[in-house]
């Protein structure tokens, strides 16, 4: 059986281990910290299970491989 939550669980596991969240005084500060980590995770953190690519690189690779035009 495939665990549909595996990517989310992986992200949050790394987030808990790697993020250096400062003490936030309001929800907007917390959102900013989370967004910064998501940017790092998706664009700069290489992943072993994605052929040592970042999630963004892998998405683009799969799109090109499958003939899908990336519309970012």
C-alpha positions in Angstrom: 0.0 0.0 0.0 1.3 3.4 -0.9 1.3 6.0 1.8 -0.3 9.1 0.2 1.0 11.3 3.0 4.7 10.3 2.6 5.8 13.6 0.9 4.1 15.7 3.5 5.5 13.6 6.3 8.9 13.9 4.8 8.7 17.7 4.5 7.4 18.2 8.1 10.0 15.7 9.5 12.8 17.8 7.9 11.1 21.0 8.8 11.1 20.0 12.5 14.8 18.9 12.3 16.2 21.7 10.1 14.2 24.9 10.5 15.6 27.5 12.8 12.3 29.1 13.7 12.7 32.0 16.0 10.2 32.9 18.6 7.4 34.5 16.7 5.2 37.1 18.3 2.3 36.8 15.9 0.9 34.6 13.1 2.4 36.8 10.3 5.9 36.3 11.6 5.3 32.5 11.9 4.0 32.4 8.3 7.1 34.3 7.1 9.4 31.8 8.8 7.5 28.8 7.3 7.5 30.4 3.8 11.3 31.0 4.0 11.9 27.3 4.9 9.5 26.1 2.1 11.5 28.3 -0.4 14.7 26.7 0.9 13.3 23.2 0.8 11.8 23.4 -2.7 14.6 25.3 -4.4 17.9 24.6 -2.6 17.6 21.4 -0.6 18.7 18.4 -2.8 16.8 15.2 -2.2 18.3 11.7 -2.5 15.0 10.2 -3.6 14.6 12.8 -6.4 17.8 11.8 -8.1 19.7 14.4 -6.1 17.7 17.2 -7.4 15.7 19.8 -5.6 11.9 19.4 -5.7 11.7 22.3 -8.2 14.4 20.8 -10.4 12.7 17.4 -10.3 9.3 18.9 -11.2 10.9 20.6 -14.2 12.7 17.4 -15.2 9.6 15.3 -15.1 7.6 18.0 -17.0 10.3 18.0 -19.8 10.5 14.2 -19.8 6.7 13.8 -20.1 6.5 16.6 -22.7 4.6 19.0 -20.5 5.4 22.6 -20.9 6.1 24.4 -17.6 3.8 27.4 -17.3 5.4 29.3 -14.4 
